[in-house]
Amino acid sequence: MALLVLSLAVLLLSRLLVSHDLIVQDMEGWLAGDPIYWVARRPNEWERVLGHSAELLTVQPPAVETGGQLVVLEVTRTLDPATIEVLVDRSGL
Amino acid sequence: METPARTARGFTLVELLVVVVLSSGIMLLGMWSWRPQQHAILELRDRTQVVGELRLAVENLLQDLGGAHKLTISGTTLHIEREEATATLAGGWDGSADEGVEYWRDDDDLWRLDVASGRVRLVASRLTAFDVGKNGKRISIDLSAGEGDAERNLGLRWRNP
């Protein structure tokens, strides 16, 4: 009986470790083979202003022509509820 | 003359000794089979921590690079200059330029400084390398974490306008 319980425990533990290993491999997938990523800004200026993260690309993105920039004229923030209003000038774009 | 019948209650000494020996054998077998599993668990823990720290570093960098305009390098420090609108919202625009954000590594820790506010915070730990380089308009950021089998490396490339 004890041997049976022990065998079952070892079997379950092995399955648990295999599952854990698979999860870690999935998590490490983006790091497989010491990768090199290109970082690209979001093409949409609003996304950039609102704090969206840059994107990771596996190939070099095309060069971005930099024209004028979005100009923030006025910022109004409230804490409760949390809102932000931004008055911008897009004429330079 | 009759002797009283012996009642069969309890175990004999020999039976108990056999049980003890068998139990000890099973326990030794269990411990012996557990040792490699324990090593695997420790290795997995190291790998998970390394990946997690690299992920933290990359996610923080991506967050700042999302609104970045230009990257410059000063020694081993990476300076991120943001676009005017992003910098204005973050409180870093001084009227003519963004004071920016800086990243550097110190004692295996990656730090971030918001120059305008002077706030410094720890981004990630256990980083064995944070190498920044410039080649023309191209900026390279190479990150490493962990040691031995758990070592992981990652390169980020950025092109300045």
gemmi code that builds the backbone of each chain (N, CA, C; Angstrom):
import gemmi

chains = {
    "A": [
        ("MET", (0.824, -1.210, 0.000), (0.000, 0.000, 0.000), (0.857, 1.259, 0.000)),
        ("ALA", (1.884, 1.231, 0.904), (2.779, 2.392, 0.988), (3.517, 2.601, -0.328)),
        ("LEU", (3.941, 1.497, -0.927), (4.646, 1.598, -2.208), (3.743, 2.193, -3.281)),
        ("LEU", (2.482, 1.788, -3.247), (1.525, 2.294, -4.220), (1.346, 3.810, -4.069)),
        ("VAL", (1.177, 4.232, -2.809), (1.004, 5.669, -2.533), (2.245, 6.445, -2.952)),
        ("LEU", (3.417, 5.898, -2.629), (4.667, 6.556, -2.982), (4.825, 6.676, -4.502)),
        ("SER", (4.514, 5.587, -5.190), (4.622, 5.610, -6.655), (3.695, 6.649, -7.254)),
        ("LEU", (2.471, 6.701, -6.736), (1.509, 7.688, -7.236), (1.990, 9.111, -6.971)),
        ("ALA", (2.560, 9.313, -5.778), (3.058, 10.646, -5.427), (4.178, 11.061, -6.364)),
        ("VAL", (5.110, 10.150, -6.625), (6.225, 10.458, -7.522), (5.709, 10.738, -8.930)),
        ("LEU", (4.734, 9.950, -9.366), (4.167, 10.127, -10.701), (3.497, 11.504, -10.826)),
        ("LEU", (2.707, 11.854, -9.825), (2.025, 13.146, -9.853), (3.026, 14.295, -9.810)),
        ("LEU", (4.076, 14.134, -9.011), (5.101, 15.163, -8.919), (5.807, 15.341, -10.263)),
        ("SER", (6.085, 14.222, -10.925), (6.744, 14.297, -12.232), (5.870, 15.037, -13.223)),
        ("ARG", (4.573, 14.728, -13.210), (3.655, 15.416, -14.125), (3.603, 16.908, -13.825)),
        ("LEU", (3.633, 17.239, -12.548), (3.610, 18.646, -12.138), (4.856, 19.368, -12.649)),
        ("LEU", (6.013, 18.697, -12.512), (7.251, 19.315, -12.954), (7.284, 19.487, -14.464)),
        ("VAL", (6.762, 18.506, -15.177), (6.717, 18.614, -16.638), (5.834, 19.797, -17.044)),
        ("SER", (4.683, 19.922, -16.383), (3.781, 21.040, -16.691), (4.464, 22.370, -16.396)),
        ("HIS", (5.154, 22.414, -15.260), (5.864, 23.640, -14.888), (6.924, 23.983, -15.929)),
        ("ASP", (7.646, 22.959, -16.371), (8.685, 23.156, -17.378), (8.099, 23.710, -18.670)),
        ("LEU", (6.939, 23.186, -19.053), (6.282, 23.662, -20.281), (5.882, 25.128, -20.146)),
        ("ILE", (5.378, 25.475, -18.973), (4.979, 26.875, -18.743), (6.204, 27.787, -18.835)),
        ("VAL", (7.308, 27.351, -18.204), (8.525, 28.159, -18.244), (9.043, 28.278, -19.668)),
        ("GLN", (8.967, 27.167, -20.431), (9.420, 27.222, -21.825), (8.584, 28.210, -22.628)),
        ("ASP", (7.280, 28.207, -22.377), (6.411, 29.171, -23.053), (6.827, 30.589, -22.712)),
        ("MET", (7.111, 30.777, -21.414), (7.484, 32.105, -20.949), (8.817, 32.528, -21.542)),
        ("GLU", (9.711, 31.542, -21.734), (11.034, 31.842, -22.260), (11.056, 31.916, -23.772)),
        ("GLY", (9.909, 31.631, -24.393), (9.861, 31.567, -25.851), (10.404, 32.819, -26.515)),
        ("TRP", (10.055, 33.975, -25.992), (10.500, 35.226, -26.599), (11.984, 35.467, -26.386)),
        ("LEU", (12.615, 34.635, -25.509), (14.048, 34.786, -25.255), (14.872, 33.682, -25.906)),
        ("ALA", (14.204, 32.832, -26.681), (14.907, 31.669, -27.232), (16.005, 32.114, -28.194)),
        ("GLY", (17.186, 31.561, -28.015), (18.293, 31.814, -28.943), (18.874, 33.215, -28.864)),
        ("ASP", (18.860, 33.828, -27.688), (19.434, 35.168, -27.502), (18.995, 36.125, -28.610)),
        ("PRO", (17.736, 36.453, -28.674), (17.214, 37.209, -29.810), (17.601, 38.688, -29.807)),
        ("ILE", (17.479, 39.282, -30.964), (17.658, 40.738, -31.097), (16.361, 41.294, -31.682)),
        ("TYR", (15.785, 42.241, -30.992), (14.526, 42.837, -31.438), (14.738, 44.298, -31.822)),
        ("TRP", (13.993, 44.711, -32.814), (13.952, 46.131, -33.159), (12.802, 46.754, -32.397)),
        ("VAL", (13.048, 47.919, -31.896), (12.008, 48.634, -31.156), (11.424, 49.705, -32.065)),
        ("ALA", (10.116, 49.681, -32.224), (9.457, 50.652, -33.101), (8.400, 51.426, -32.322)),
        ("ARG", (8.389, 52.721, -32.546), (7.347, 53.526, -31.908), (6.005, 53.231, -32.572)),
        ("ARG", (4.949, 53.523, -31.842), (3.619, 53.357, -32.431), (3.444, 54.388, -33.542)),
        ("PRO", (2.903, 53.989, -34.693), (2.727, 54.968, -35.770), (1.685, 56.031, -35.435)),
        ("ASN", (0.752, 55.668, -34.558), (-0.305, 56.617, -34.200), (0.186, 57.548, -33.091)),
        ("GLU", (0.177, 58.869, -33.384), (0.726, 59.816, -32.408), (-0.072, 59.844, -31.107)),
        ("TRP", (-1.377, 59.578, -31.210), (-2.196, 59.584, -30.000), (-1.788, 58.462, -29.058)),
        ("GLU", (-1.514, 57.314, -29.628), (-1.088, 56.176, -28.798), (0.224, 56.494, -28.089)),
        ("ARG", (1.103, 57.176, -28.808), (2.394, 57.519, -28.194), (2.194, 58.506, -27.046)),
        ("VAL", (1.373, 59.509, -27.315), (1.143, 60.528, -26.290), (0.477, 59.927, -25.049)),
        ("LEU", (-0.425, 58.972, -25.295), (-1.157, 58.383, -24.174), (-0.367, 57.291, -23.458)),
        ("GLY", (0.876, 57.122, -23.843), (1.759, 56.255, -23.073), (1.770, 54.793, -23.463)),
        ("HIS", (1.339, 54.497, -24.694), (1.417, 53.096, -25.126), (2.877, 52.699, -25.322)),
        ("SER", (3.169, 51.458, -25.004), (4.545, 50.973, -25.122), (4.950, 50.863, -26.585)),
        ("ALA", (6.248, 50.933, -26.798), (6.772, 50.673, -28.135), (6.595, 49.194, -28.458)),
        ("GLU", (6.747, 48.866, -29.752), (6.545, 47.479, -30.169), (7.892, 46.797, -30.409)),
        ("LEU", (7.911, 45.490, -30.171), (9.099, 44.696, -30.474), (8.903, 44.035, -31.831)),
        ("LEU", (9.850, 44.236, -32.724), (9.763, 43.635, -34.053), (10.986, 42.762, -34.285)),
        ("THR", (10.791, 41.717, -35.050), (11.927, 40.837, -35.335), (12.701, 41.310, -36.558)),
        ("VAL", (12.121, 42.221, -37.324), (12.826, 42.768, -38.492), (12.936, 44.278, -38.331)),
        ("GLN", (13.916, 44.827, -39.028), (14.130, 46.269, -38.907), (12.966, 47.029, -39.541)),
        ("PRO", (12.355, 47.937, -38.813), (11.232, 48.686, -39.384), (11.733, 49.731, -40.373)),
        ("PRO", (10.881, 50.157, -41.291), (11.305, 51.212, -42.220), (11.541, 52.518, -41.473)),
        ("ALA", (12.410, 53.323, -42.045), (12.723, 54.601, -41.392), (11.476, 55.472, -41.337)),
        ("VAL", (11.300, 56.135, -40.210), (10.129, 56.990, -40.028), (10.512, 58.424, -40.354)),
        ("GLU", (9.750, 59.003, -41.272), (9.989, 60.417, -41.586), (9.463, 61.257, -40.433)),
        ("THR", (10.309, 62.040, -39.866), (9.850, 62.860, -38.739), (9.492, 64.242, -39.240)),
        ("GLY", (8.237, 64.534, -39.158), (7.789, 65.859, -39.536), (7.653, 66.691, -38.283)),
        ("GLY", (6.589, 67.450, -38.229), (6.343, 68.232, -37.025), (5.847, 67.328, -35.911)),
        ("GLN", (5.735, 67.883, -34.762), (5.283, 67.092, -33.614), (3.976, 67.640, -33.077)),
        ("LEU", (3.269, 66.752, -32.453), (2.047, 67.149, -31.766), (2.433, 68.091, -30.620)),
        ("VAL", (1.722, 69.208, -30.521), (2.048, 70.166, -29.459), (0.901, 70.205, -28.455)),
        ("VAL", (1.224, 69.976, -27.199), (0.219, 70.026, -26.147), (0.080, 71.467, -25.670)),
        ("LEU", (-1.133, 72.007, -25.802), (-1.346, 73.395, -25.395), (-1.829, 73.495, -23.952)),
        ("GLU", (-2.672, 72.526, -23.564), (-3.258, 72.627, -22.227), (-3.597, 71.231, -21.714)),
        ("VAL", (-3.337, 70.994, -20.446), (-3.635, 69.694, -19.834), (-4.492, 69.923, -18.594)),
        ("THR", (-5.606, 69.209, -18.530), (-6.462, 69.296, -17.341), (-6.617, 67.902, -16.763)),
        ("ARG", (-6.248, 67.750, -15.505), (-6.337, 66.434, -14.867), (-7.307, 66.490, -13.697)),
        ("THR", (-8.041, 65.398, -13.506), (-8.834, 65.252, -12.282), (-8.480, 63.908, -11.659)),
        ("LEU", (-8.557, 63.869, -10.341), (-8.164, 62.633, -9.650), (-9.339, 61.689, -9.442)),
        ("ASP", (-10.502, 62.253, -9.096), (-11.639, 61.383, -8.806), (-12.901, 61.927, -9.471)),
        ("PRO", (-13.324, 61.404, -10.587), (-12.742, 60.269, -11.298), (-11.461, 60.667, -12.030)),
        ("ALA", (-10.618, 59.670, -12.309), (-9.344, 59.943, -12.959), (-9.577, 60.252, -14.435)),
        ("THR", (-9.393, 61.502, -14.800), (-9.549, 61.881, -16.209), (-8.408, 62.799, -16.593)),
        ("ILE", (-8.212, 62.888, -17.878), (-7.218, 63.820, -18.383), (-7.752, 64.399, -19.686)),
        ("GLU", (-7.735, 65.710, -19.778), (-8.159, 66.385, -21.001), (-6.951, 67.128, -21.542)),
        ("VAL", (-6.740, 66.969, -22.820), (-5.559, 67.564, -23.431), (-5.982, 68.373, -24.648)),
        ("LEU", (-5.556, 69.598, -24.684), (-5.795, 70.450, -25.851), (-4.500, 70.464, -26.662)),
        ("VAL", (-4.598, 70.032, -27.912), (-3.365, 69.890, -28.698), (-3.451, 70.697, -29.992)),
        ("ASP", (-2.275, 70.957, -30.531), (-2.179, 71.618, -31.820), (-1.570, 70.607, -32.793)),
        ("ARG", (-2.346, 70.220, -33.807), (-1.859, 69.228, -34.761), (-1.397, 69.879, -36.057)),
        ("SER", (-1.392, 71.187, -36.090), (-1.080, 71.850, -37.351), (0.360, 71.577, -37.826)),
        ("GLY", (1.200, 71.246, -36.861), (2.592, 70.989, -37.232), (2.834, 69.611, -37.823)),
        ("LEU", (1.812, 68.772, -37.818), (2.016, 67.402, -38.302), (1.921, 67.308, -39.820)),
    ],
    "B": [
        ("MET", (-2.545, -31.773, 32.850), (-2.554, -30.360, 33.197), (-2.638, -29.527, 31.924)),
        ("GLU", (-3.504, -28.539, 31.922), (-3.708, -27.733, 30.719), (-3.059, -26.361, 30.881)),
        ("THR", (-2.438, -25.908, 29.842), (-1.877, -24.534, 29.842), (-2.893, -23.599, 29.197)),
        ("PRO", (-2.986, -22.396, 29.707), (-3.953, -21.459, 29.109), (-3.614, -21.156, 27.655)),
        ("ALA", (-4.635, -21.048, 26.835), (-4.441, -20.777, 25.399), (-3.869, -19.374, 25.202)),
        ("ARG", (-2.882, -19.300, 24.320), (-2.234, -17.994, 24.064), (-3.087, -17.148, 23.119)),
        ("THR", (-3.395, -15.967, 23.569), (-4.217, -15.107, 22.707), (-3.328, -14.378, 21.710)),
        ("ALA", (-3.757, -14.292, 20.443), (-2.959, -13.665, 19.375), (-3.267, -12.183, 19.268)),
        ("ARG", (-2.713, -11.411, 20.202), (-2.923, -9.967, 20.182), (-1.582, -9.264, 20.019)),
        ("GLY", (-1.544, -8.102, 19.219), (-0.311, -7.344, 19.033), (0.631, -8.028, 18.058)),
        ("PHE", (1.836, -7.396, 17.891), (2.815, -7.922, 16.966), (4.017, -8.431, 17.739)),
        ("THR", (4.688, -9.347, 17.120), (5.923, -9.824, 17.752), (7.035, -8.836, 17.461)),
        ("LEU", (8.119, -8.965, 18.190), (9.266, -8.071, 17.997), (9.817, -8.188, 16.579)),
        ("VAL", (9.856, -9.404, 16.063), (10.386, -9.629, 14.705), (9.523, -8.908, 13.668)),
        ("GLU", (8.202, -9.003, 13.848), (7.298, -8.332, 12.903), (7.522, -6.822, 12.909)),
        ("LEU", (7.657, -6.245, 14.101), (7.885, -4.797, 14.207), (9.197, -4.393, 13.541)),
        ("LEU", (10.234, -5.226, 13.769), (11.531, -4.921, 13.160), (11.440, -4.962, 11.640)),
        ("VAL", (10.718, -5.915, 11.125), (10.551, -6.008, 9.660), (9.854, -4.759, 9.120)),
        ("VAL", (8.821, -4.309, 9.826), (8.084, -3.111, 9.401), (8.991, -1.884, 9.424)),
        ("VAL", (9.782, -1.774, 10.508), (10.688, -0.623, 10.618), (11.694, -0.627, 9.476)),
        ("VAL", (12.268, -1.794, 9.197), (13.260, -1.891, 8.119), (12.623, -1.549, 6.782)),
        ("LEU", (11.438, -2.084, 6.517), (10.762, -1.803, 5.252), (10.413, -0.318, 5.119)),
        ("SER", (9.908, 0.268, 6.215), (9.557, 1.699, 6.184), (10.791, 2.546, 5.910)),
        ("SER", (11.903, 2.189, 6.578), (13.142, 2.942, 6.351), (13.558, 2.847, 4.892)),
        ("GLY", (13.460, 1.647, 4.333), (13.825, 1.460, 2.922), (12.975, 2.326, 2.013)),
        ("ILE", (11.667, 2.361, 2.283), (10.758, 3.164, 1.450), (11.079, 4.651, 1.576)),
        ("MET", (11.370, 5.086, 2.813), (11.705, 6.499, 3.010), (13.003, 6.860, 2.297)),
        ("LEU", (13.989, 5.983, 2.364), (15.255, 6.250, 1.664), (15.028, 6.315, 0.161)),
        ("LEU", (14.188, 5.418, -0.334), (13.879, 5.400, -1.764), (13.207, 6.714, -2.180)),
        ("GLY", (12.270, 7.164, -1.321), (11.580, 8.427, -1.604), (12.533, 9.598, -1.626)),
        ("MET", (13.434, 9.642, -0.621), (14.399, 10.747, -0.571), (15.340, 10.696, -1.759)),
        ("TRP", (15.753, 9.504, -2.120), (16.673, 9.349, -3.255), (16.014, 9.806, -4.557)),
        ("SER", (14.718, 9.484, -4.698), (14.034, 9.881, -5.933), (13.685, 11.372, -5.929)),
        ("TRP", (13.670, 12.004, -4.768), (13.302, 13.419, -4.669), (14.464, 14.343, -5.015)),
        ("ARG", (15.703, 13.865, -4.800), (16.858, 14.751, -4.962), (16.958, 15.376, -6.359)),
        ("PRO", (16.855, 14.598, -7.433), (16.929, 15.245, -8.751), (15.766, 16.205, -8.996)),
        ("GLN", (14.598, 15.873, -8.432), (13.448, 16.772, -8.603), (13.722, 18.105, -7.922)),
        ("GLN", (14.355, 18.023, -6.751), (14.663, 19.250, -6.013), (15.632, 20.123, -6.810)),
        ("HIS", (16.617, 19.485, -7.428), (17.572, 20.217, -8.255), (16.851, 20.880, -9.430)),
        ("ALA", (15.924, 20.132, -10.033), (15.171, 20.683, -11.164), (14.326, 21.871, -10.734)),
        ("ILE", (13.743, 21.766, -9.540), (12.905, 22.865, -9.046), (13.749, 24.122, -8.835)),
        ("LEU", (14.948, 23.952, -8.251), (15.815, 25.112, -8.026), (16.245, 25.736, -9.352)),
        ("GLU", (16.539, 24.886, -10.324), (16.953, 25.383, -11.635), (15.817, 26.147, -12.305)),
        ("LEU", (14.609, 25.576, -12.213), (13.448, 26.259, -12.784), (13.204, 27.594, -12.110)),
        ("ARG", (13.396, 27.626, -10.800), (13.195, 28.875, -10.067), (14.170, 29.943, -10.555)),
        ("ASP", (15.442, 29.534, -10.759), (16.442, 30.479, -11.260), (16.054, 30.995, -12.641)),
        ("ARG", (15.670, 30.054, -13.506), (15.319, 30.449, -14.879), (14.126, 31.393, -14.874)),
        ("THR", (13.141, 31.085, -14.039), (11.944, 31.929, -13.977), (12.286, 33.330, -13.497)),
        ("GLN", (13.163, 33.397, -12.496), (13.551, 34.714, -11.983), (14.296, 35.517, -13.040)),
        ("VAL", (15.201, 34.841, -13.751), (15.981, 35.525, -14.777), (15.065, 36.074, -15.867)),
        ("VAL", (14.149, 35.230, -16.331), (13.217, 35.668, -17.380), (12.347, 36.811, -16.872)),
        ("GLY", (11.908, 36.703, -15.640), (11.063, 37.749, -15.056), (11.790, 39.087, -14.965)),
        ("GLU", (13.044, 39.053, -14.545), (13.807, 40.297, -14.429), (14.059, 40.915, -15.801)),
        ("LEU", (14.389, 40.073, -16.779), (14.587, 40.595, -18.141), (13.298, 41.194, -18.676)),
        ("ARG", (12.196, 40.518, -18.391), (10.893, 40.998, -18.836), (10.587, 42.367, -18.222)),
        ("LEU", (10.879, 42.505, -16.931), (10.664, 43.787, -16.264), (11.481, 44.893, -16.924)),
        ("ALA", (12.753, 44.593, -17.189), (13.628, 45.595, -17.798), (13.106, 45.993, -19.176)),
        ("VAL", (12.750, 44.994, -19.972), (12.301, 45.280, -21.343), (10.979, 46.040, -21.331)),
        ("GLU", (10.043, 45.631, -20.479), (8.738, 46.306, -20.447), (8.886, 47.772, -20.028)),
        ("ASN", (9.769, 48.035, -19.069), (9.999, 49.419, -18.654), (10.611, 50.238, -19.779)),
        ("LEU", (11.598, 49.650, -20.458), (12.226, 50.359, -21.572), (11.210, 50.631, -22.676)),
        ("LEU", (10.395, 49.634, -22.980), (9.400, 49.806, -24.043), (8.408, 50.900, -23.684)),
        ("GLN", (8.054, 50.969, -22.406), (7.111, 51.995, -21.965), (7.675, 53.393, -22.244)),
        ("ASP", (8.958, 53.570, -21.959), (9.562, 54.884, -22.192), (9.865, 55.109, -23.670)),
        ("LEU", (10.176, 54.033, -24.378), (10.494, 54.188, -25.795), (9.248, 54.427, -26.639)),
        ("GLY", (8.085, 54.131, -26.078), (6.831, 54.341, -26.814), (6.651, 55.789, -27.225)),
        ("GLY", (7.064, 56.711, -26.380), (6.928, 58.126, -26.698), (8.276, 58.792, -26.893)),
        ("ALA", (9.292, 57.982, -27.211), (10.648, 58.527, -27.317), (10.857, 59.242, -28.647)),
        ("HIS", (11.699, 60.245, -28.591), (12.076, 60.948, -29.821), (13.501, 60.562, -30.225)),
        ("LYS", (14.390, 60.564, -29.265), (15.795, 60.336, -29.574), (16.496, 59.697, -28.382)),
        ("LEU", (17.440, 58.828, -28.655), (18.216, 58.187, -27.588), (19.662, 58.652, -27.683)),
        ("THR", (20.240, 58.945, -26.543), (21.662, 59.283, -26.522), (22.337, 58.447, -25.439)),
        ("ILE", (23.655, 58.357, -25.560), (24.414, 57.526, -24.610), (25.496, 58.373, -23.967)),
        ("SER", (25.587, 58.257, -22.680), (26.636, 58.950, -21.955), (27.328, 57.930, -21.068)),
        ("GLY", (28.495, 57.468, -21.522), (29.183, 56.402, -20.786), (28.374, 55.116, -20.850)),
        ("THR", (27.903, 54.660, -19.702), (27.093, 53.439, -19.689), (25.623, 53.765, -19.396)),
        ("THR", (25.302, 55.061, -19.512), (23.931, 55.496, -19.218), (23.166, 55.769, -20.503)),
        ("LEU", (21.953, 55.269, -20.533), (21.082, 55.506, -21.686), (20.155, 56.666, -21.351)),
        ("HIS", (20.125, 57.644, -22.239), (19.258, 58.814, -22.028), (18.166, 58.802, -23.095)),
        ("ILE", (16.919, 58.845, -22.628), (15.782, 58.826, -23.553), (15.133, 60.203, -23.560)),
        ("GLU", (15.155, 60.804, -24.737), (14.503, 62.117, -24.899), (13.150, 61.878, -25.553)),
        ("ARG", (12.108, 62.333, -24.896), (10.758, 62.047, -25.390), (10.247, 63.131, -26.329)),
        ("GLU", (9.183, 62.788, -27.031), (8.535, 63.771, -27.885), (7.936, 64.861, -27.004)),
        ("GLU", (7.724, 66.004, -27.622), (7.255, 67.153, -26.835), (5.949, 66.855, -26.099)),
        ("ALA", (4.983, 66.266, -26.823), (3.676, 66.032, -26.200), (3.787, 65.037, -25.039)),
        ("THR", (4.535, 63.973, -25.270), (4.709, 62.962, -24.216), (5.434, 63.555, -23.011)),
        ("ALA", (6.470, 64.348, -23.311), (7.241, 64.955, -22.227), (6.403, 65.970, -21.458)),
        ("THR", (5.570, 66.700, -22.190), (4.722, 67.697, -21.526), (3.762, 67.007, -20.558)),
        ("LEU", (3.146, 65.919, -21.031), (2.211, 65.195, -20.166), (2.920, 64.570, -18.972)),
        ("ALA", (4.173, 64.182, -19.174), (4.924, 63.558, -18.074), (5.559, 64.607, -17.174)),
        ("GLY", (5.436, 65.869, -17.547), (6.006, 66.932, -16.723), (7.486, 67.115, -16.934)),
        ("GLY", (8.006, 66.649, -18.073), (9.445, 66.744, -18.306), (9.842, 67.801, -19.323)),
        ("TRP", (8.875, 68.478, -19.919), (9.188, 69.469, -20.955), (9.516, 70.805, -20.287)),
        ("ASP", (10.707, 71.322, -20.560), (11.123, 72.563, -19.879), (10.897, 73.802, -20.748)),
        ("GLY", (10.144, 73.646, -21.824), (9.862, 74.789, -22.693), (10.597, 74.720, -24.006)),
        ("SER", (11.739, 74.029, -24.003), (12.486, 73.930, -25.255), (12.949, 72.494, -25.542)),
        ("ALA", (13.060, 71.693, -24.509), (13.520, 70.312, -24.695), (13.032, 69.442, -23.543)),
        ("ASP", (13.120, 68.121, -23.771), (12.730, 67.185, -22.711), (13.950, 66.867, -21.856)),
        ("GLU", (13.747, 66.940, -20.559), (14.864, 66.590, -19.676), (15.123, 65.093, -19.705)),
        ("GLY", (14.085, 64.336, -20.022), (14.285, 62.929, -20.336), (14.307, 61.950, -19.183)),
        ("VAL", (14.627, 60.727, -19.557), (14.675, 59.614, -18.620), (16.012, 58.910, -18.815)),
        ("GLU", (16.610, 58.458, -17.742), (17.903, 57.784, -17.845), (17.848, 56.381, -17.259)),
        ("TYR", (18.573, 55.470, -17.884), (18.701, 54.093, -17.396), (20.182, 53.766, -17.241)),
        ("TRP", (20.519, 53.116, -16.155), (21.884, 52.645, -15.971), (21.880, 51.441, -15.038)),
        ("ARG", (22.971, 50.686, -15.105), (23.088, 49.494, -14.254), (24.116, 49.740, -13.157)),
        ("ASP", (23.775, 49.303, -11.964), (24.690, 49.433, -10.833), (24.513, 48.209, -9.939)),
        ("ASP", (25.601, 47.458, -9.746), (25.540, 46.263, -8.890), (24.430, 45.302, -9.294)),
        ("ASP", (24.385, 44.956, -10.556), (23.395, 44.003, -11.096), (21.961, 44.517, -11.040)),
        ("ASP", (21.775, 45.777, -10.682), (20.426, 46.354, -10.668), (20.303, 47.384, -11.785)),
        ("LEU", (19.140, 47.417, -12.405), (18.888, 48.423, -13.431), (18.036, 49.524, -12.818)),
        ("TRP", (18.504, 50.760, -12.971), (17.828, 51.902, -12.352), (17.283, 52.837, -13.406)),
        ("ARG", (16.227, 53.563, -13.028), (15.606, 54.531, -13.928), (15.478, 55.854, -13.189)),
        ("LEU", (15.892, 56.919, -13.867), (15.794, 58.260, -13.287), (14.930, 59.128, -14.185)),
        ("ASP", (13.888, 59.709, -13.600), (13.114, 60.727, -14.293), (13.790, 62.053, -13.949)),
        ("VAL", (14.502, 62.615, -14.917), (15.372, 63.762, -14.631), (14.577, 64.945, -14.094)),
        ("ALA", (13.411, 65.198, -14.695), (12.634, 66.383, -14.293), (12.208, 66.307, -12.829)),
        ("SER", (11.707, 65.158, -12.425), (11.206, 65.041, -11.050), (12.289, 64.573, -10.079)),
        ("GLY", (13.367, 64.027, -10.602), (14.436, 63.520, -9.750), (14.120, 62.172, -9.127)),
        ("ARG", (13.027, 61.540, -9.576), (12.646, 60.243, -8.994), (13.499, 59.116, -9.574)),
        ("VAL", (14.068, 58.338, -8.676), (14.865, 57.180, -9.086), (14.154, 55.933, -8.604)),
        ("ARG", (14.063, 54.933, -9.476), (13.455, 53.682, -9.007), (14.173, 52.479, -9.603)),
        ("LEU", (14.099, 51.416, -8.857), (14.705, 50.160, -9.297), (13.800, 49.511, -10.329)),
        ("VAL", (14.384, 49.166, -11.466), (13.598, 48.567, -12.550), (13.694, 47.049, -12.501)),
        ("ALA", (14.914, 46.531, -12.413), (15.103, 45.072, -12.421), (16.387, 44.726, -11.697)),
        ("SER", (16.452, 43.489, -11.234), (17.645, 43.021, -10.527), (18.272, 41.845, -11.277)),
        ("ARG", (19.405, 41.414, -10.777), (20.107, 40.244, -11.315), (20.499, 40.394, -12.777)),
        ("LEU", (20.655, 41.634, -13.236), (21.114, 41.842, -14.608), (22.640, 41.810, -14.604)),
        ("THR", (23.218, 40.943, -15.416), (24.676, 40.849, -15.458), (25.260, 41.779, -16.512)),
        ("ALA", (24.410, 42.299, -17.383), (24.906, 43.253, -18.385), (23.794, 44.183, -18.825)),
        ("PHE", (24.170, 45.448, -19.019), (23.292, 46.438, -19.648), (24.229, 47.294, -20.492)),
        ("ASP", (24.505, 46.802, -21.685), (25.485, 47.465, -22.548), (24.765, 48.304, -23.592)),
        ("VAL", (25.129, 49.561, -23.633), (24.518, 50.445, -24.628), (25.603, 50.908, -25.593)),
        ("GLY", (25.255, 50.983, -26.860), (26.225, 51.393, -27.876), (25.553, 52.161, -28.987)),
        ("LYS", (26.377, 52.891, -29.734), (25.830, 53.706, -30.822), (26.634, 53.442, -32.082)),
        ("ASN", (25.926, 53.258, -33.183), (26.570, 53.075, -34.471), (25.793, 53.910, -35.483)),
        ("GLY", (26.255, 55.125, -35.703), (25.502, 56.053, -36.548), (24.197, 56.420, -35.856)),
        ("LYS", (23.092, 56.168, -36.568), (21.794, 56.484, -35.960), (21.275, 55.324, -35.120)),
        ("ARG", (21.978, 54.207, -35.200), (21.473, 53.003, -34.527), (21.979, 52.919, -33.089)),
        ("ILE", (21.048, 52.700, -32.199), (21.382, 52.517, -30.789), (21.133, 51.064, -30.421)),
        ("SER", (22.101, 50.457, -29.766), (21.916, 49.062, -29.351), (21.922, 48.981, -27.823)),
        ("ILE", (21.013, 48.176, -27.337), (20.902, 47.931, -25.890), (20.954, 46.419, -25.703)),
        ("ASP", (21.997, 45.946, -25.039), (22.135, 44.505, -24.836), (21.992, 44.171, -23.358)),
        ("LEU", (21.058, 43.291, -23.093), (20.758, 42.916, -21.709), (21.106, 41.450, -21.478)),
        ("SER", (21.657, 41.163, -20.311), (21.915, 39.776, -19.914), (21.485, 39.605, -18.470)),
        ("ALA", (21.045, 38.406, -18.167), (20.671, 38.093, -16.785), (20.960, 36.630, -16.511)),
        ("GLY", (21.243, 36.344, -15.244), (21.490, 34.964, -14.848), (22.904, 34.513, -15.160)),
        ("GLU", (23.217, 33.326, -14.661), (24.547, 32.770, -14.870), (24.421, 31.298, -15.213)),
        ("GLY", (25.446, 30.796, -15.893), (25.466, 29.374, -16.230), (24.337, 28.997, -17.170)),
        ("ASP", (23.679, 27.873, -16.863), (22.589, 27.410, -17.723), (21.410, 28.370, -17.730)),
        ("ALA", (21.276, 29.161, -16.673), (20.126, 30.068, -16.571), (20.373, 31.401, -17.269)),
        ("GLU", (21.568, 31.588, -17.845), (21.871, 32.878, -18.469), (21.021, 33.100, -19.717)),
        ("ARG", (20.482, 34.300, -19.828), (19.685, 34.677, -20.999), (20.149, 36.046, -21.485)),
        ("ASN", (20.184, 36.219, -22.800), (20.630, 37.478, -23.393), (19.565, 37.999, -24.343)),
        ("LEU", (19.492, 39.302, -24.426), (18.495, 39.919, -25.287), (19.061, 41.232, -25.815)),
        ("GLY", (18.854, 41.479, -27.100), (19.318, 42.729, -27.695), (18.149, 43.556, -28.196)),
        ("LEU", (18.218, 44.850, -27.953), (17.205, 45.776, -28.474), (17.912, 46.761, -29.407)),
        ("ARG", (17.271, 47.057, -30.522), (17.840, 48.008, -31.475), (16.856, 49.126, -31.741)),
        ("TRP", (17.390, 50.321, -31.812), (16.566, 51.509, -32.012), (17.249, 52.387, -33.054)),
        ("ARG", (16.444, 53.015, -33.888), (17.040, 53.923, -34.870), (16.573, 55.344, -34.597)),
        ("ASN", (17.531, 56.218, -34.354), (17.197, 57.627, -34.123), (16.761, 58.284, -35.421)),
        ("PRO", (15.889, 59.290, -35.346), (15.474, 59.984, -36.568), (16.636, 60.785, -37.176)),
    ],
}
model = gemmi.Model(1)
for chain_id, residues in chains.items():
    chain = gemmi.Chain(chain_id)
    for i, (resn, *xyz) in enumerate(residues, 1):
        res = gemmi.Residue()
        res.name, res.seqid = resn, gemmi.SeqId(i, " ")
        for name, pos in zip(("N", "CA", "C"), xyz):
            atom = gemmi.Atom()
            atom.name, atom.element = name, gemmi.Element(name[0])
            atom.pos, atom.b_iso = gemmi.Position(*pos), 0.0
            res.add_atom(atom)
        chain.add_residue(res)
    model.add_chain(chain)
structure = gemmi.Structure()
structure.add_model(model)
structure.setup_entities()
